[in-house]
């Protein structure tokens, strides 16, 4: 019998950030995915003050992460640049810069809480600062959802000064980090991570043939964009992901990865949340399959909300039609009561 030993590397860590309840769920899924794929590194999460129940949230995170650090929120407040991307929520991603203060670790890999690991990625620690994958929107910039860095109080200080003096060209952390590490695109190719370490769910549909050819090699999926997995709901009885209130034209998420996220959440994260929160209420994200009226009302609300253009009308009608068909098929053997 072959025995495999896993030796823990205690001076290196995967790091993520949870600024609110939703991103805390994402962090839990990310952390559990790293555990499931037998990482030998420590897991660290930075927790912002905007979670509804600090104690319960911290307890849940502590069950998966080795260390939970409370950090102050850093917001760019740069509404003009954030408006260009239609993402005002990204201002608080400046809080990510706190990761450089984790000087008890010699090297770290930062991963956004909307990422999920699909296989072991410990080999990332063989890379040097600042290693990252190209951003699908502008490949001469790196995407700051996954990057290798070396904690340093001096680097942190320089980043904060740089922020104050120069701001961010996109209003978020990615603009700052690309401007600060401005030689990434042209100097050391070894700092360019393959796209499989930061597979953008949006990029899948922009070059579908490449995804069909290479997608099976993906090691990290990144749910980029406005719509996150937790914006959906999950029917545990059917094992199906249900819709959300975001217009279809704004959502480009591969259904296989979305289902994987929810399956991991249902199997490993929800029990952790239930234990931590006890009798306290929290949004589990699960739907009540017996609540047929709620499903129908959801479709009607969605239909009328998005009658703003011909395109949205057709998309809304398609969405409503699909919900009604599902409802009718489920009820076909039951008696209608009015």
SERO-4910 file (N, C-alpha, C, O; in steps of 0.05 Angstrom, whole numbers):
BEGIN
 pado doro    nc1    nc2    nc3   cac1   cac2   cac3    cc1    cc2    cc3    oc1    oc2    oc3
  Unk    A     17    -24      0      0      0      0     18     25      0     36     27     16
  Unk    A     12     43    -18     26     69    -20     15     89      0     -9     93      1
  Unk    A     33    101     16     24    121     35     35    148     27     59    151     21
  Unk    A     18    168     25     26    195     17     26    212     42      7    214     57
  Unk    A     49    226     46     52    244     68     50    273     59     62    280     38
  Unk    A     36    289     74     34    318     67     48    333     89     40    333    112
  Unk    A     70    348     82     84    363    101     76    392    100     77    405     79
  Unk    A     68    403    122     57    430    123     80    450    122    100    448    135
  Unk    A     76    471    105     94    493    102     83    516    118     66    531    109
  Unk    A     93    519    143     80    538    162     87    567    157     74    584    168
  Unk    A    107    573    141    114    601    136    104    612    110    112    633    101
  Unk    A     85    596     97     72    605     73     42    602     75     33    584     90
  Unk    A     27    619     62     -2    618     66    -17    627     41     -8    644     26
  Unk    A    -41    615     38    -61    626     20    -77    647     36    -85    642     59
  Unk    A    -83    670     23    -96    692     37   -120    700     20   -119    702     -4
  Unk    A   -142    706     34   -165    718     21   -178    740     38   -168    745     60
  Unk    A   -198    753     27   -211    776     41   -241    773     40   -252    767     19
  Unk    A   -254    777     63   -283    778     64   -291    805     76   -287    811     99
  Unk    A   -304    821     59   -312    848     68   -341    849     77   -349    869     90
  Unk    A   -357    828     71   -385    828     80   -395    799     82   -379    780     77
  Unk    A   -420    795     88   -431    768     92   -428    751     67   -421    727     68
  Unk    A   -434    762     44   -433    747     19   -405    738     13   -401    715      6
  Unk    A   -386    756     15   -358    748      9   -347    729     30   -328    714     25
  Unk    A   -359    730     54   -351    710     75   -359    682     66   -344    663     70
  Unk    A   -382    679     53   -391    653     42   -371    645     21   -363    621     20
  Unk    A   -364    663      4   -345    657    -17   -318    648     -6   -306    629    -16
  Unk    A   -309    662     15   -283    655     28   -285    627     39   -265    612     37
  Unk    A   -307    620     51   -310    593     62   -309    571     40   -296    551     44
  Unk    A   -322    576     18   -321    557     -5   -292    555    -15   -282    533    -20
  Unk    A   -279    578    -18   -251    578    -27   -233    562     -8   -218    545    -16
  Unk    A   -236    568     18   -219    555     38   -224    525     38   -205    509     39
  Unk    A   -249    517     36   -256    488     36   -245    475     10   -236    452     11
  Unk    A   -246    489    -12   -236    477    -37   -205    473    -35   -195    453    -45
  Unk    A   -191    491    -22   -163    487    -17   -158    463      1   -139    447     -4
  Unk    A   -174    460     22   -171    437     40   -177    411     25   -162    392     28
  Unk    A   -198    412      9   -205    387     -6   -183    378    -24   -181    354    -30
  Unk    A   -167    396    -34   -145    389    -52   -118    388    -38    -97    391    -50
  Unk    A   -119    384    -11    -96    377      5    -73    397      4    -50    389      1
  Unk    A    -80    422      6    -58    442      8    -41    437     33    -52    429     53
  Unk    A    -16    443     31      2    440     54      8    467     66     24    469     85
  Unk    A     -4    488     56      1    515     66    -21    524     85    -43    512     86
  Unk    A    -15    544    101    -34    555    119    -56    570    104    -51    579     81
  Unk    A    -79    573    116   -101    588    104   -107    612    122   -111    609    146
  Unk    A   -108    636    110   -112    661    125   -134    677    112   -135    678     87
  Unk    A   -151    688    128   -172    705    117   -172    732    132   -170    733    156
  Unk    A   -173    754    116   -176    781    127   -206    787    128   -220    784    108
  Unk    A   -216    795    151   -244    800    155   -250    829    160   -240    840    179
  Unk    A   -267    841    143   -274    869    147   -296    872    167   -309    852    175
  Unk    A   -302    897    175   -322    902    196   -351    901    186   -369    903    203
  Unk    A   -356    898    160   -383    900    150   -397    873    147   -412    869    128
  Unk    A   -392    855    166   -408    831    167   -429    835    189   -424    849    208
  Unk    A   -452    822    186   -475    827    204   -470    817    232   -480    829    251
  Unk    A   -456    795    235   -451    783    261   -421    774    262   -414    752    253
  Unk    A   -405    792    273   -376    787    273   -369    761    287   -353    746    276
  Unk    A   -380    756    310   -373    733    326   -380    707    311   -363    689    309
  Unk    A   -404    705    301   -412    680    287   -397    677    261   -388    654    255
  Unk    A   -393    698    246   -378    697    221   -349    688    227   -338    671    212
  Unk    A   -337    699    247   -310    692    254   -308    663    262   -288    650    255
  Unk    A   -327    653    277   -327    625    286   -329    607    262   -314    587    260
  Unk    A   -346    614    242   -348    597    218   -322    597    203   -313    576    194
  Unk    A   -311    620    199   -285    622    184   -263    607    198   -246    595    185
  Unk    A   -263    608    225   -242    595    240   -243    565    238   -223    551    244
  Unk    A   -266    554    230   -268    525    228   -254    515    202   -248    491    200
  Unk    A   -248    533    184   -235    525    159   -208    538    156   -189    526    146
  Unk    A   -205    563    165   -180    578    162   -163    575    188   -174    573    210
  Unk    A   -137    576    184   -119    574    207   -118    600    222   -116    600    247
  Unk    A   -121    622    208   -121    648    222   -141    667    209   -145    668    185
  Unk    A   -155    682    227   -174    702    218   -165    729    230   -163    732    254
  Unk    A   -160    748    213   -150    774    222   -171    796    215   -180    798    193
  Unk    A   -179    811    236   -196    834    231   -180    857    220   -159    863    230
  Unk    A   -191    870    199   -177    892    187   -196    915    183   -220    911    181
  Unk    A   -185    939    182   -201    963    176   -207    964    147   -191    956    130
  Unk    A   -230    975    140   -238    978    113   -223   1000    100   -220   1022    111
  Unk    A   -213    995     75   -200   1016     59   -216   1019     34   -219   1000     19
  Unk    A   -226   1043     29   -243   1047      5   -231   1070    -11   -224   1091     -1
  Unk    A   -229   1065    -37   -217   1085    -55   -235   1110    -56   -225   1132    -59
  Unk    A   -261   1106    -54   -279   1129    -56   -279   1142    -83   -288   1165    -87
  Unk    A   -268   1128   -103   -264   1139   -130   -288   1132   -147   -286   1114   -164
  Unk    A   -310   1146   -143   -334   1140   -157   -332   1143   -187   -345   1128   -202
  Unk    A   -316   1162   -197   -314   1167   -225   -302   1144   -240   -313   1135   -261
  Unk    A   -280   1133   -230   -267   1111   -244   -283   1085   -240   -285   1069   -259
  Unk    A   -295   1081   -217   -311   1058   -212   -335   1057   -230   -345   1036   -239
  Unk    A   -346   1081   -236   -369   1083   -253   -363   1074   -282   -381   1065   -296
  Unk    A   -338   1077   -290   -330   1068   -317   -334   1038   -320   -341   1028   -342
  Unk    A   -330   1023   -299   -334    994   -299   -362    986   -289   -368    962   -289
  Unk    A   -378   1006   -281   -404   1001   -270   -402    982   -246   -419    965   -242
  Unk    A   -381    986   -230   -376    969   -206   -369    986   -182   -347    985   -173
  Unk    A   -388   1001   -171   -382   1017   -147   -374   1001   -123   -361   1012   -105
  Unk    A   -380    975   -123   -373    958   -101   -343    952    -99   -334    943    -78
  Unk    A   -328    958   -120   -300    950   -120   -282    969   -104   -259    964   -100
  Unk    A   -293    992    -95   -277   1011    -80   -265    999    -55   -242   1005    -48
  Unk    A   -280    981    -42   -270    970    -17   -249    949    -21   -237    939     -2
  Unk    A   -243    942    -47   -222    922    -51   -194    933    -44   -175    918    -43
  Unk    A   -192    960    -39   -167    971    -29   -159    957     -3   -135    955      4
  Unk    A   -179    946     11   -174    932     36   -155    909     32   -141    900     51
  Unk    A   -154    899      8   -136    877      1   -107    883      7    -91    865     13
  Unk    A   -100    908      6    -72    916     10    -61    908     38    -37    906     42
  Unk    A    -79    904     57    -71    895     84    -56    869     83    -42    862    102
  Unk    A    -59    853     61    -45    827     60    -15    830     62     -1    811     70
  Unk    A     -4    853     54     25    857     56     34    859     85     59    859     90
  Unk    A     17    863    104     25    865    132     27    838    145     35    837    169
  Unk    A     22    816    132     24    789    143     53    780    144     59    759    131
  Unk    A     70    794    157     99    789    156    108    765    171    131    758    171
  Unk    A     89    751    185     96    725    197    100    704    176    109    682    182
  Unk    A     92    710    151     95    691    129    116    701    110    117    725    104
  Unk    A    132    683     99    153    691     80    142    695     52    153    712     37
  Unk    A    121    681     45    110    684     18     80    676     20     73    658     35
  Unk    A     63    689      4     35    683      5     23    684    -24     35    695    -42
  Unk    A      1    671    -27    -15    673    -51    -42    685    -43    -57    673    -28
  Unk    A    -48    708    -54    -74    720    -49    -94    709    -70    -88    707    -94
  Unk    A   -118    703    -60   -140    693    -78   -166    707    -70   -173    707    -46
  Unk    A   -179    720    -89   -204    733    -83   -225    712    -73   -223    689    -79
  Unk    A   -244    722    -57   -264    704    -46   -284    694    -66   -300    677    -60
  Unk    A   -283    705    -91   -300    694   -112   -285    676   -131   -292    672   -154
  Unk    A   -264    663   -120   -249    642   -135   -255    615   -122   -264    614    -99
  Unk    A   -249    594   -136   -252    567   -126   -230    549   -138   -226    550   -162
  Unk    A   -217    534   -121   -196    517   -130   -207    490   -140   -224    478   -128
  Unk    A   -197    481   -163   -206    457   -176   -186    434   -173   -192    411   -178
  Unk    A   -161    441   -165   -141    420   -160   -119    434   -143   -120    458   -138
  Unk    A   -100    418   -133    -79    429   -116    -63    450   -132    -55    445   -155
  Unk    A    -58    473   -119    -43    494   -132    -19    504   -115    -10    526   -118
  Unk    A     -9    486    -98     13    493    -81     38    501    -97     56    515    -86
  Unk    A     40    493   -122     63    500   -138     65    530   -143     86    539   -152
  Unk    A     44    544   -138     45    573   -141     66    586   -123     77    608   -129
  Unk    A     73    573   -101     92    584    -83    121    583    -94    139    594    -82
  Unk    A    124    570   -117    150    570   -130    155    595   -145    177    601   -154
  Unk    A    134    611   -149    136    637   -163    144    659   -145    143    656   -120
  Unk    A    152    681   -157    161    704   -141    141    727   -143    124    727   -161
  Unk    A    144    747   -126    128    771   -127    135    788   -151    159    790   -157
  Unk    A    117    799   -165     88    796   -164     81    779   -188     83    787   -211
  Unk    A     73    754   -183     65    736   -204     34    735   -206     21    732   -185
  Unk    A     24    737   -230     -6    737   -233    -12    730   -262      6    731   -280
  Unk    A    -37    724   -268    -46    717   -295    -57    742   -309    -65    761   -296
  Unk    A    -56    743   -335    -66    766   -350    -95    770   -346   -111    751   -342
  Unk    A   -103    795   -346   -132    801   -344   -145    798   -372   -133    807   -392
  Unk    A   -167    784   -374   -180    779   -400   -188    805   -414   -191    805   -439
  Unk    A   -193    826   -399   -202    851   -411   -180    867   -424   -184    881   -443
  Unk    A   -156    865   -412   -132    879   -422   -108    863   -414    -97    868   -392
  Unk    A    -99    844   -431    -78    825   -423    -51    836   -415    -35    822   -403
  Unk    A    -46    862   -422    -21    874   -412    -23    882   -383     -3    891   -371
  Unk    A    -46    880   -372    -50    883   -343    -55    855   -331    -66    837   -344
  Unk    A    -47    851   -307    -53    826   -293    -79    829   -278    -86    851   -269
  Unk    A    -92    806   -274   -116    806   -258   -108    801   -229    -93    783   -223
  Unk    A   -118    818   -211   -109    817   -183   -126    797   -166   -126    799   -142
  Unk    A   -141    779   -180   -156    760   -165   -140    737   -154   -147    725   -134
  Unk    A   -117    732   -166    -98    712   -157    -70    723   -162    -63    729   -184
  Unk    A    -54    725   -141    -26    734   -145     -8    725   -122    -17    720    -99
  Unk    A     17    721   -129     38    713   -110     52    738    -99     59    756   -115
  Unk    A     56    740    -73     69    763    -62     86    756    -38     82    735    -26
  Unk    A    103    774    -30    119    771     -5    111    793     14    115    817      9
  Unk    A     99    785     37     91    805     57    115    823     65    137    813     69
  Unk    A    110    848     68    131    867     75    118    893     85    101    905     71
  Unk    A    126    901    109    115    927    119    124    950    102    109    970     99
  Unk    A    148    948     91    158    969     74    142    971     48    134    993     39
  Unk    A    136    948     36    119    948     11     91    959     17     80    975      2
  Unk    A     80    951     40     54    961     48     54    991     51     36   1005     41
  Unk    A     74   1002     64     77   1031     67     78   1045     40     65   1065     36
  Unk    A     95   1034     22     98   1046     -4     71   1045    -20     65   1064    -34
  Unk    A     56   1023    -17     31   1021    -31     11   1041    -21     -3   1054    -37
  Unk    A     10   1045      5     -9   1065     17     -1   1093      7    -19   1109      0
  Unk    A     24   1099      7     33   1126     -3     26   1129    -32     17   1150    -41
  Unk    A     31   1108    -48     25   1108    -76     -5   1113    -81    -12   1128    -99
  Unk    A    -21   1100    -65    -50   1104    -67    -57   1133    -62    -73   1145    -77
  Unk    A    -46   1145    -41    -52   1172    -34    -44   1192    -55    -57   1212    -60
  Unk    A    -21   1186    -68    -10   1205    -87    -20   1202   -115    -22   1221   -130
  Unk    A    -27   1177   -123    -34   1172   -151    -62   1162   -155    -73   1164   -178
  Unk    A    -75   1151   -135   -101   1139   -139    -99   1114   -156    -78   1103   -160
  Unk    A   -122   1105   -165   -124   1081   -181   -137   1086   -208   -158   1100   -208
  Unk    A   -126   1077   -230   -138   1083   -256   -165   1069   -260   -180   1077   -278
  Unk    A   -171   1049   -244   -198   1036   -246   -214   1039   -220   -236   1029   -218
  Unk    A   -203   1053   -200   -217   1058   -175   -215   1035   -156   -224   1037   -133
  Unk    A   -203   1013   -164   -200    989   -147   -172    981   -143   -153    994   -151
  Unk    A   -168    958   -129   -141    949   -123   -125    941   -148   -101    944   -149
  Unk    A   -139    931   -169   -125    922   -193   -111    945   -207    -88    941   -216
  Unk    A   -123    968   -208   -110    991   -220    -85   1000   -204    -65   1006   -216
  Unk    A    -88   1000   -178    -65   1007   -161    -42    987   -164    -19    996   -169
  Unk    A    -48    962   -163    -27    941   -163    -13    941   -191     11    937   -192
  Unk    A    -28    945   -212    -16    945   -239      2    970   -243     22    968   -256
  Unk    A     -6    992   -231     10   1016   -233     35   1014   -215     57   1023   -223
  Unk    A     33   1001   -192     55    998   -173     75    978   -184     99    983   -185
  Unk    A     65    954   -192     83    934   -204     81    937   -235     72    919   -249
  Unk    A     91    959   -244     86    967   -272    105    954   -292    102    960   -316
  Unk    A    123    937   -284    140    923   -303    130    895   -309    143    880   -323
  Unk    A    108    887   -297     98    860   -300     95    851   -329    103    829   -336
  Unk    A     85    869   -346     79    862   -373    104    858   -391    102    844   -411
  Unk    A    127    869   -383    149    870   -402    175    858   -392    194    855   -408
  Unk    A    177    851   -366    204    842   -357    207    812   -354    220    800   -370
  Unk    A    195    800   -334    200    772   -327    176    755   -334    156    756   -320
  Unk    A    179    739   -355    156    722   -363    149    701   -342    127    691   -342
  Unk    A    168    694   -325    162    674   -304    142    684   -284    130    668   -269
  Unk    A    137    710   -284    116    721   -266     89    723   -279     70    733   -268
  Unk    A     87    713   -304     61    711   -318     49    683   -312     59    663   -324
  Unk    A     30    682   -295     17    656   -289      0    647   -313    -13    664   -326
  Unk    A      0    621   -319    -18    611   -340    -47    617   -332    -54    619   -309
  Unk    A    -63    621   -353    -91    629   -349   -107    608   -332   -127    615   -320
  Unk    A    -98    583   -332   -112    562   -317   -111    567   -287   -126    555   -272
  Unk    A    -94    585   -278    -93    592   -249   -112    615   -242   -114    623   -219
  Unk    A   -125    626   -262   -145    647   -257   -164    648   -281   -166    668   -295
  Unk    A   -178    626   -284   -196    624   -307   -221    641   -302   -237    634   -284
  Unk    A   -224    662   -317   -246    680   -314   -271    668   -326   -271    659   -349
  Unk    A   -293    667   -310   -318    656   -320   -328    673   -343   -343    662   -360
  Unk    A   -321    698   -345   -330    716   -366   -315    709   -392   -326    709   -414
  Unk    A   -289    704   -389   -272    699   -413   -279    673   -427   -274    670   -451
  Unk    A   -292    654   -413   -299    628   -425   -315    633   -451   -310    620   -471
  Unk    A   -334    651   -450   -352    655   -473   -341    674   -493   -351    676   -516
  Unk    A   -319    688   -487   -307    705   -507   -289    690   -526   -283    699   -548
  Unk    A   -280    666   -518   -264    649   -535   -271    620   -528   -254    605   -517
  Unk    A   -295    612   -535   -305    586   -527   -289    563   -539   -285    543   -524
  Unk    A   -279    564   -564   -262    542   -574   -238    536   -556   -231    513   -552
  Unk    A   -225    557   -546   -202    553   -529   -210    540   -503   -195    523   -492
  Unk    A   -233    548   -492   -242    536   -468   -248    506   -472   -242    489   -455
  Unk    A   -260    499   -495   -266    471   -500   -240    455   -504   -239    431   -497
  Unk    A   -219    468   -514   -193    455   -518   -177    452   -492   -166    431   -486
  Unk    A   -177    474   -476   -159    474   -452   -173    476   -425   -160    473   -404
  Unk    A   -199    480   -426   -213    485   -401   -211    462   -381   -213    467   -356
  Unk    A   -207    438   -390   -205    415   -371   -180    417   -354   -178    403   -334
  Unk    A   -161    434   -362   -136    437   -346   -139    458   -325   -120    462   -309
  Unk    A   -161    472   -324   -165    494   -305   -160    486   -276   -169    465   -268
  Unk    A   -145    502   -261   -140    496   -233   -154    515   -214   -160    509   -191
  Unk    A   -160    540   -224   -175    559   -208   -195    573   -226   -188    583   -247
  Unk    A   -220    573   -217   -240    588   -232   -247    614   -216   -249    613   -192
  Unk    A   -249    635   -231   -254    662   -219   -281    672   -229   -284    677   -253
  Unk    A   -300    675   -211   -327    685   -218   -327    715   -220   -338    729   -203
  Unk    A   -314    725   -241   -312    754   -245   -339    766   -253   -357    752   -262
  Unk    A   -342    792   -248   -365    806   -256   -385    812   -233   -380    804   -210
  Unk    A   -407    825   -240   -427    832   -220   -440    808   -207   -445    808   -183
  Unk    A   -445    788   -223   -461    765   -213   -442    745   -201   -423    735   -214
  Unk    A   -447    738   -176   -431    718   -161   -448    693   -156   -472    694   -158
  Unk    A   -435    671   -150   -450    647   -144   -471    651   -122   -493    639   -124
  Unk    A   -465    667   -102   -483    671    -80   -507    689    -87   -525    692    -71
  Unk    A   -507    701   -111   -530    715   -121   -552    696   -131   -575    705   -135
  Unk    A   -545    671   -134   -565    651   -141   -576    638   -116   -568    645    -94
  Unk    A   -593    619   -119   -603    602    -97   -600    573   -106   -595    567   -129
  Unk    A   -604    555    -87   -599    527    -92   -622    509    -82   -631    512    -59
  Unk    A   -631    492   -100   -651    472    -92   -637    446    -86   -629    432   -104
  Unk    A   -634    440    -60   -619    417    -51   -632    391    -59   -619    371    -65
  Unk    A   -659    391    -59   -673    366    -66   -668    358    -95   -665    334   -101
  Unk    A   -668    377   -113   -664    372   -141   -635    374   -149   -627    366   -171
  Unk    A   -618    385   -132   -590    390   -139   -587    410   -161   -570    407   -179
  Unk    A   -604    431   -161   -605    450   -183   -600    478   -172   -608    485   -150
  Unk    A   -586    494   -188   -582    522   -182   -605    538   -194   -612    534   -218
  Unk    A   -617    555   -178   -640    571   -187   -631    599   -195   -608    607   -189
  Unk    A   -648    614   -208   -641    640   -219   -638    662   -199   -639    657   -174
  Unk    A   -632    685   -208   -627    709   -192   -641    732   -204   -655    730   -224
  Unk    A   -637    756   -193   -651    780   -202   -634    797   -221   -642    819   -227
  Unk    A   -611    786   -230   -594    801   -248   -603    796   -277   -608    772   -284
  Unk    A   -606    816   -294   -614    811   -322   -595    792   -336   -571    792   -331
  Unk    A   -606    774   -353   -589    753   -365   -566    765   -382   -545    751   -384
  Unk    A   -569    789   -393   -548    800   -410   -524    808   -393   -502    814   -404
  Unk    A   -527    809   -367   -504    817   -349   -491    793   -336   -473    796   -320
  Unk    A   -501    769   -343   -491    745   -329   -478    726   -349   -491    718   -369
  Unk    A   -453    720   -345   -438    701   -362   -424    682   -343   -400    685   -338
  Unk    A   -437    662   -333   -425    644   -314   -429    615   -324   -452    607   -329
  Unk    A   -407    600   -326   -409    573   -336   -425    556   -316   -418    555   -293
  Unk    A   -446    542   -325   -463    527   -307   -449    505   -292   -457    498   -269
  Unk    A   -429    492   -304   -415    470   -290   -400    480   -266   -401    468   -244
  Unk    A   -386    503   -269   -371    514   -247   -390    525   -225   -385    522   -201
  Unk    A   -412    537   -234   -431    547   -215   -443    525   -198   -446    528   -174
  Unk    A   -449    503   -211   -460    480   -196   -439    468   -177   -446    461   -155
  Unk    A   -414    467   -186   -393    457   -168   -391    474   -143   -388    464   -121
  Unk    A   -393    501   -147   -392    519   -124   -414    513   -104   -409    510    -80
  Unk    A   -439    510   -114   -461    506    -96   -460    478    -84   -469    475    -61
  Unk    A   -451    458    -98   -448    432    -86   -428    432    -63   -433    419    -43
  Unk    A   -406    446    -67   -386    448    -45   -398    463    -22   -394    456      2
  Unk    A   -412    485    -28   -425    500     -7   -445    483      9   -444    484     34
  Unk    A   -462    469     -5   -482    453      8   -470    430     25   -480    425     47
  Unk    A   -450    418     15   -438    394     28   -421    402     52   -422    388     72
  Unk    A   -405    423     49   -384    428     70   -387    455     84   -378    457    107
  Unk    A   -398    475     71   -398    502     83   -424    507     98   -423    518    120
  Unk    A   -447    499     88   -472    504    102   -472    492    130   -481    505    148
  Unk    A   -462    467    134   -461    456    161   -444    473    180   -450    475    204
  Unk    A   -423    484    169   -405    501    186   -421    527    194   -419    535    217
  Unk    A   -435    539    175   -451    562    182   -473    556    201   -478    572    220
  Unk    A   -486    534    198   -508    526    216   -498    522    244   -511    530    264
  Unk    A   -475    510    247   -463    506    273   -455    533    286   -459    537    310
  Unk    A   -443    550    270   -433    576    281   -456    595    288   -454    608    309
  Unk    A   -477    596    272   -498    615    277   -520    604    295   -535    619    307
  Unk    A   -521    577    298   -541    565    317   -569    575    310   -579    571    288
  Unk    A   -582    587    330   -610    596    326   -611    624    313   -633    633    305
  Unk    A   -588    637    309   -588    663    296   -594    659    267   -586    639    254
  Unk    A   -607    679    255   -615    677    227   -593    685    209   -577    703    215
  Unk    A   -591    671    186   -573    679    165   -584    668    139   -600    650    139
  Unk    A   -576    681    117   -586    673     91   -571    649     81   -547    651     73
  Unk    A   -583    625     80   -570    601     72   -566    600     42   -548    586     32
  Unk    A   -583    614     27   -582    612     -2   -599    589    -14   -600    586    -38
  Unk    A   -611    573      4   -627    550     -5   -655    559    -10   -666    577      3
  Unk    A   -668    547    -30   -696    553    -35   -714    531    -23   -705    508    -20
  Unk    A   -738    539    -17   -758    520     -7   -773    509    -31   -790    523    -42
  Unk    A   -768    484    -39   -781    473    -63   -811    472    -61   -825    469    -81
  Unk    A   -822    474    -36   -851    473    -33   -864    500    -37   -889    502    -39
  Unk    A   -848    521    -39   -858    548    -42   -863    555    -71   -848    571    -83
  Unk    A   -883    542    -83   -888    546   -112   -897    575   -117   -890    587   -138
  Unk    A   -913    586    -99   -923    613   -104   -900    632   -105   -900    651   -122
  Unk    A   -879    628    -88   -856    646    -88   -841    644   -115   -832    665   -124
  Unk    A   -839    621   -126   -826    617   -152   -840    633   -174   -828    647   -190
  Unk    A   -867    630   -174   -883    644   -194   -881    674   -191   -878    689   -210
  Unk    A   -884    684   -166   -882    712   -161   -855    723   -169   -853    746   -179
  Unk    A   -834    707   -164   -807    716   -172   -806    721   -202   -795    740   -212
  Unk    A   -818    703   -218   -818    706   -247   -833    730   -256   -825    744   -274
  Unk    A   -856    735   -243   -873    758   -251   -858    784   -244   -858    802   -261
  Unk    A   -847    786   -221   -832    810   -213   -809    815   -233   -805    838   -242
  Unk    A   -794    794   -239   -772    797   -258   -782    806   -285   -769    824   -298
  Unk    A   -805    796   -294   -815    802   -321   -821    832   -323   -812    845   -342
  Unk    A   -835    843   -303   -843    871   -305   -820    890   -298   -820    913   -307
  Unk    A   -801    881   -282   -779    898   -275   -762    905   -299   -750    926   -300
  Unk    A   -760    886   -318   -741    890   -340   -754    895   -367   -742    888   -388
  Unk    A   -778    907   -367   -791    915   -392   -780    942   -401   -796    961   -404
  Unk    A   -754    944   -405   -741    970   -411   -732    972   -440   -729    994   -451
  Unk    A   -728    950   -452   -719    950   -480   -729    924   -494   -737    905   -480
  Unk    A   -728    924   -520   -737    900   -535   -720    876   -528   -730    854   -524
  Unk    A   -694    880   -526   -676    858   -520   -682    846   -492   -685    822   -489
  Unk    A   -683    864   -472   -688    855   -445   -716    842   -444   -720    823   -429
  Unk    A   -735    853   -460   -762    841   -460   -761    811   -468   -772    794   -455
  Unk    A   -747    806   -490   -745    778   -499   -731    760   -479   -739    738   -474
  Unk    A   -709    771   -467   -694    755   -447   -711    750   -423   -711    728   -412
  Unk    A   -726    770   -415   -743    767   -391   -765    747   -397   -772    730   -380
  Unk    A   -777    749   -421   -799    730   -428   -788    701   -428   -802    683   -419
  Unk    A   -764    697   -439   -752    671   -440   -748    660   -411   -754    637   -406
  Unk    A   -739    677   -394   -734    669   -366   -760    662   -352   -761    641   -339
  Unk    A   -781    678   -356   -807    673   -344   -818    647   -355   -829    631   -340
  Unk    A   -816    644   -381   -827    619   -394   -814    594   -383   -828    575   -378
  Unk    A   -788    595   -379   -774    572   -368   -783    565   -340   -786    542   -333
  Unk    A   -787    586   -324   -796    582   -296   -824    570   -296   -830    552   -280
  Unk    A   -841    580   -313   -869    570   -314   -869    541   -323   -885    525   -313
  Unk    A   -853    534   -343   -852    506   -353   -843    488   -330   -855    466   -326
  Unk    A   -822    496   -316   -812    480   -293   -834    476   -272   -838    455   -261
  Unk    A   -849    498   -268   -871    497   -248   -893    478   -256   -903    462   -240
  Unk    A   -900    480   -282   -922    463   -292   -914    433   -292   -930    416   -284
  Unk    A   -889    427   -300   -880    400   -300   -880    388   -272   -887    365   -268
  Unk    A   -873    405   -253   -871    395   -225   -899    390   -214   -903    373   -197
  Unk    A   -919    405   -225   -946    403   -214   -965    386   -231   -989    385   -225
  Unk    A   -955    374   -252   -973    361   -271   -989    339   -259  -1011    333   -269
  Unk    A   -979    326   -238   -994    304   -226  -1009    313   -201  -1021    296   -187
  Unk    A  -1008    339   -195  -1022    349   -171  -1047    364   -179  -1049    374   -202
  Unk    A  -1066    365   -162  -1091    380   -167  -1087    409   -161  -1076    417   -141
  Unk    A  -1096    426   -180  -1094    455   -176  -1116    464   -156  -1139    457   -159
  Unk    A  -1107    479   -137  -1126    490   -117  -1125    520   -118  -1104    533   -117
  Unk    A  -1149    532   -119  -1151    561   -120  -1171    570    -99  -1176    594    -95
***
